[in-house]
Amino acid sequence: LTRQVHAANPDGLARDAKLAFWINAYNILTIDLVVQHYPITGIKKIGSFFSPVWNIKVATIAGRSVSLGDIEHEILRKMDEPFIHGSIVCASASCPPLARQPFRPDHLREDLAAAMKTWLAHREKGIAIDRAKKVIRLSKVFDWFEADFDSRGGVLEAIADVLSPEDASWIRSEGR
């Protein structure tokens, strides 16, 4: 798979195909990086203080040398799709789980929503709601990338669409 990622040229692809390619590339290259350094206790052990793992060049795609950070911040985040944060796997305990299937351009909205829903369903990772105390605990990822959700009405509004109807209704009425 990594050979296919290196050989690809996503430049001429339509938006959803390009988005699916870069999400899949990020996940494949992350897993490959971990496998190359196995055994390790965490992905951050691969890099150093002066050269974090996110800045290590992991591939050359369409003539461009890229790191995981480049893919996330310079490519994916600029495509204005906040649900990437539920789809890219950083190989850490708090990250979204790896989807069982690659993201597909022709089903991208459904794939992104399913990935976000799966991640949020993990109370320790995604979202935990305490209705009695009116407290919502979200992954730190939503703090770090809060601005990415502005185009969808903010984090809570965006994720409400993939929560159970009861949780979505509570968030929209009480959880603000």
C-alpha positions in Angstrom: 0.0 0.0 0.0 2.8 2.4 0.8 4.2 2.0 -2.7 0.8 2.9 -4.2 0.7 6.0 -2.0 4.1 7.0 -3.1 3.2 6.4 -6.8 -0.1 8.2 -6.7 -0.7 11.7 -8.2 -3.8 13.1 -6.5 -3.4 16.6 -8.0 -6.0 16.1 -10.7 -8.6 14.4 -8.6 -12.0 15.8 -7.8 -12.4 17.2 -4.2 -13.9 14.1 -2.6 -11.4 11.8 -4.3 -8.6 14.0 -3.2 -9.9 14.1 0.3 -10.3 10.3 0.5 -6.8 9.8 -1.0 -5.1 12.1 1.6 -7.1 10.6 4.6 -6.1 7.1 3.4 -2.5 8.1 2.7 -2.2 9.7 6.2 -3.5 6.5 7.8 -1.4 4.2 5.7 1.8 6.2 6.3 1.1 6.5 10.0 0.7 2.7 10.4 3.8 2.2 8.2 5.9 4.5 10.4 4.8 2.7 13.6 5.6 -0.7 12.0 9.0 0.5 10.9 9.9 1.5 14.5 8.2 -1.4 16.2 8.3 -2.1 19.1 7.6 1.3 20.5 5.3 2.5 23.4 3.9 5.4 21.4 4.3 7.2 18.1 5.8 10.3 19.8 8.8 8.1 20.7 9.7 8.0 17.0 10.6 11.7 16.9 12.5 13.9 19.3 12.0 17.3 20.9 13.8 19.0 18.0 12.2 16.8 15.3 8.7 15.7 16.3 7.3 12.6 14.5 4.8 14.9 12.8 7.6 16.7 11.0 9.5 13.7 9.7 9.1 13.3 5.9 7.3 10.0 5.3 6.6 10.0 1.6 7.1 11.7 -1.7 3.8 12.1 -3.5 3.4 13.8 -6.8 7.0 15.1 -6.5 6.3 16.6 -3.0 8.0 15.4 0.1 5.5 15.3 2.9 5.3 14.6 6.6 2.2 13.6 8.6 2.0 17.2 9.8 2.1 18.4 6.2 -0.8 16.1 5.2 -2.9 17.0 8.2 -2.3 20.8 8.3 -1.3 21.9 4.8 -3.6 19.6 2.8 -6.5 18.0 4.7 -7.4 20.9 7.1 -7.3 23.3 4.2 -10.1 21.3 2.4 -12.6 22.5 5.0 -13.9 19.1 6.1 -13.8 19.0 10.0 -14.8 15.3 10.1 -11.2 14.5 9.0 -10.4 14.7 12.7 -12.5 11.6 13.3 -10.9 9.8 10.4 -7.1 10.3 10.6 -5.4 8.0 13.0 -2.4 9.4 14.9 -1.6 6.0 16.5 -2.3 7.3 20.0 -4.8 6.0 22.6 -7.0 9.1 22.3 -7.1 9.1 18.5 -10.0 7.8 16.5 -9.9 4.1 15.8 -8.7 3.0 12.3 -11.7 2.5 10.0 -12.0 -1.1 8.8 -12.4 0.0 5.1 -10.6 2.8 3.2 -12.4 6.0 2.7 -14.1 6.0 -0.7 -14.9 9.1 -2.8 -18.3 7.9 -3.8 -19.3 7.3 -0.2 -17.1 9.9 1.5 -19.8 11.8 3.5 -21.1 8.5 4.9 -17.6 7.2 5.6 -16.6 10.4 7.4 -19.9 10.4 9.5 -19.4 6.7 10.4 -15.8 7.3 11.5 -16.8 10.3 13.6 -19.7 8.4 15.1 -17.5 5.4 16.0 -14.9 7.6 17.6 -17.5 9.6 19.6 -19.1 6.4 20.9 -15.9 5.7 22.9 -16.7 7.6 26.1 -13.0 7.7 27.1 -12.0 9.1 23.7 -14.8 10.9 22.0 -17.7 12.3 24.0 -19.1 11.7 27.5 -22.3 13.5 28.5 -23.4 14.0 32.1 -26.9 15.3 31.8 -27.4 15.7 35.6 -24.4 18.0 35.8 -25.0 19.5 32.4 -21.4 18.6 31.5 -20.0 17.5 28.1 -16.5 16.1 28.0 -15.0 16.0 24.5 -11.7 14.8 23.2 -8.9 17.4 23.3 -8.9 17.2 19.5 -12.0 19.3 19.5 -10.2 22.0 21.5 -7.1 21.9 19.3 -9.1 22.1 16.1 -12.2 24.0 17.2 -11.9 26.6 14.4 -12.1 23.8 11.8 -15.8 23.2 12.8 -16.9 26.8 12.5 -18.2 26.2 8.9 -20.6 23.7 10.4 -21.9 25.9 13.2 -19.2 24.9 15.8 -18.1 21.6 17.3 -21.3 20.7 19.1 -23.6 21.5 16.2 -21.4 19.5 13.8 -21.1 16.4 15.9 -24.8 16.4 16.9 -25.5 15.2 13.4 -23.8 11.9 14.1 -25.0 11.3 17.7 -28.1 9.5 18.8 -31.3 11.6 18.4 -31.6 11.9 22.2 -28.0 13.1 22.7 -28.3 15.5 19.7 -31.5 16.9 21.1 -30.0 17.4 24.5 -26.8 19.0 23.2 -28.8 21.4 21.1 -31.1 22.4 23.9 -29.3 21.9 27.2 -25.6 21.3 26.4 -24.7 24.8 25.2 
